[in-house]
Amino acid sequence: MRRVLLTLILCSQSASLSAASELSVFHTASFGSSRSVSLSLADGRPARNPAFDFDVVITLSESDGGGTVLYRDRGRHEASVRCGSPAMVRINSADYAVDLSARLGADWKHDLWAALCNAPVS
């Protein structure tokens, strides 16, 4: 049941992403006061691999201190996310364990997992 609800949330989030002009940022890394790199969800769907819950597409952009986008990566970086134990993010064929005790903003993999797997369900 939880997987069905999460799938519905992701699909609705994905639909809003395509309708919105801005992508859904799930992680931002700052480099001093002059630069930041943001990772965003560009697309998402239920995972094809039954060992994972979601397949997503990640994009990245670099901004200056005032929020002006300096660079937008045109690549579409695919990842798979497992919400259950052990929590994991797969990029290409490499699996990365997600430290669930990490605080938001400390690790992009944790932030991606949290954005998908800790989404509020009402």
C-alpha positions in Angstrom: 0.0 0.0 0.0 2.8 2.4 0.9 4.4 1.8 -2.5 1.2 2.6 -4.3 0.8 5.8 -2.4 4.4 6.8 -3.0 4.0 6.0 -6.7 0.9 8.3 -6.9 2.8 11.1 -5.1 5.8 10.7 -7.5 3.5 10.7 -10.6 1.7 13.8 -9.4 5.0 15.5 -8.6 6.3 14.5 -12.0 3.2 16.0 -13.7 3.6 19.2 -11.8 7.3 19.3 -12.6 6.6 19.1 -16.3 4.0 21.9 -16.0 6.2 24.1 -13.9 8.9 26.3 -15.3 11.3 25.4 -12.5 12.4 21.9 -11.5 11.9 20.4 -8.1 15.2 21.0 -6.3 16.1 18.4 -3.7 19.7 19.3 -2.9 21.8 22.4 -3.1 25.6 22.6 -2.3 27.0 26.1 -1.7 30.6 27.0 -2.5 31.2 30.2 -0.6 28.8 33.0 -1.1 29.4 33.2 -4.9 28.3 29.8 -6.3 25.9 27.0 -5.6 25.0 23.8 -7.5 21.4 22.5 -7.3 20.2 19.0 -8.1 16.6 18.7 -9.3 14.1 16.0 -10.1 13.2 16.3 -13.8 11.2 13.1 -14.1 10.2 10.1 -12.1 8.2 6.9 -12.4 7.9 3.5 -10.6 11.1 1.5 -10.9 11.4 -1.1 -13.6 13.7 -3.2 -11.3 11.6 -4.7 -8.5 14.5 -4.2 -6.0 13.9 -0.4 -6.2 10.9 1.8 -5.8 11.6 4.7 -8.2 13.4 5.5 -11.3 14.2 9.2 -11.6 16.0 11.7 -13.8 18.3 14.3 -12.1 19.5 17.5 -13.6 21.9 20.0 -12.2 22.4 23.7 -12.5 25.0 26.2 -11.1 23.9 29.6 -9.8 25.7 32.7 -8.6 25.1 34.3 -5.2 22.1 36.3 -6.4 20.3 33.2 -7.8 21.1 33.8 -11.5 21.6 30.5 -13.3 25.1 30.4 -14.8 25.1 26.9 -16.1 22.4 24.3 -16.7 23.5 20.8 -17.5 21.6 19.5 -20.5 22.3 15.9 -19.4 19.7 13.7 -17.9 21.2 11.6 -15.1 19.2 8.5 -14.3 19.0 7.0 -10.8 17.0 4.4 -9.0 15.9 4.7 -5.3 15.0 2.0 -2.8 13.0 3.3 0.1 13.0 0.1 2.2 15.9 -1.4 4.0 18.6 -1.2 3.0 17.9 2.3 1.7 19.9 2.8 -1.5 20.5 5.0 -4.5 21.7 3.3 -7.8 23.5 5.4 -10.4 24.4 3.3 -13.5 25.4 0.0 -11.9 26.8 1.4 -8.7 24.8 1.1 -5.5 25.2 3.7 -2.8 23.9 3.0 0.7 21.9 5.9 2.2 22.8 7.0 5.7 19.3 7.6 7.2 20.9 9.4 10.1 22.4 12.1 7.9 20.9 15.6 8.2 19.2 17.2 5.2 21.7 19.0 3.0 24.7 16.9 4.0 24.5 14.3 1.2 22.8 14.5 -2.1 21.9 10.8 -2.0 20.2 11.1 1.3 18.3 14.2 0.1 17.1 12.4 -3.0 16.0 9.5 -0.9 14.2 11.8 1.6 12.5 13.8 -1.2 11.0 10.5 -2.6 10.6 8.2 0.4 9.7 10.7 3.2 7.1 12.5 1.1 4.1 13.3 3.3 1.1 11.0 2.8 -2.3 12.2 3.8 
